[in-house]
């Protein structure tokens, strides 16, 4: 069986940086990245804060071309795992 690609993904943004979609205004920290066979890179962004009901806000998966990096005092440190995480988007 032929492999699609042996190359490593080339992501524009690092894990832990804060990004914004200027069209929707959605902001969040990069907690996941995904490369598709079509060549698109998507980022799983986790917003800060809680909803009005006191629950965690939903993640958003946004295409790399729509995102811009926001200045932050310090990038989020990567932990060694654990905790709830959403499923990656379906193709």
C-alpha positions in Angstrom: 0.0 0.0 0.0 1.4 3.4 -1.0 1.8 6.0 1.7 0.2 9.5 1.1 3.3 11.3 2.5 6.4 10.6 4.6 7.1 14.3 5.3 6.5 15.9 8.6 3.7 18.4 8.9 4.7 22.0 8.5 2.7 24.0 11.0 2.8 27.8 11.0 1.9 28.2 14.7 3.4 26.4 17.7 1.5 24.6 20.5 0.5 27.0 23.3 0.3 30.2 21.4 -2.8 32.4 21.4 -4.5 32.8 18.1 -7.5 34.8 16.7 -9.7 34.4 13.8 -10.2 38.1 12.7 -13.4 37.3 10.8 -15.3 35.8 13.7 -13.3 37.3 16.6 -12.8 33.8 18.2 -9.6 33.6 20.3 -8.0 30.7 21.9 -4.8 28.8 22.8 -3.5 26.2 20.4 -4.0 22.8 22.2 -4.2 20.6 19.1 -3.1 20.6 15.5 -4.2 18.5 12.6 -2.9 18.0 9.0 -5.3 16.7 6.4 -4.4 14.7 3.2 -5.6 17.8 1.2 -2.7 19.8 2.7 -4.8 21.9 5.0 -3.6 22.5 8.6 -6.3 23.1 11.3 -5.8 24.2 14.8 -7.8 23.2 17.9 -8.2 26.4 19.9 -9.4 26.4 23.5 -10.9 29.7 24.6 -10.3 31.0 28.2 -13.0 31.6 30.7 -16.4 30.0 31.4 -19.9 30.3 29.8 -22.6 32.1 31.6 -23.7 28.8 33.1 -20.2 28.2 34.6 -19.2 25.5 32.1 -16.1 25.3 29.9 -16.4 27.0 26.5 -16.3 24.8 23.4 -13.2 24.4 21.4 -13.1 25.5 17.8 -11.1 24.0 14.9 -10.0 26.7 12.5 -8.0 26.6 9.2 -4.5 27.9 9.5 -5.0 30.5 6.7 -7.7 32.3 8.8 -5.6 32.7 11.9 -3.3 35.4 13.3 -1.0 35.1 16.4 -1.8 37.4 19.3 1.0 38.8 21.5 1.2 37.0 24.9 3.3 37.5 28.0 4.2 33.9 28.1 3.3 30.9 25.9 1.3 28.1 27.6 3.5 25.3 28.9 2.9 21.9 27.6 1.9 19.4 30.2 2.5 15.6 30.1 -1.1 14.9 29.2 -4.4 14.0 30.8 -7.7 15.8 30.9 -10.7 16.1 28.6 -10.1 16.8 24.9 -12.5 17.1 21.9 -12.4 14.7 19.0 -10.7 16.1 15.9 -13.1 17.3 13.2 -14.5 14.8 10.8 -13.4 15.1 7.2 
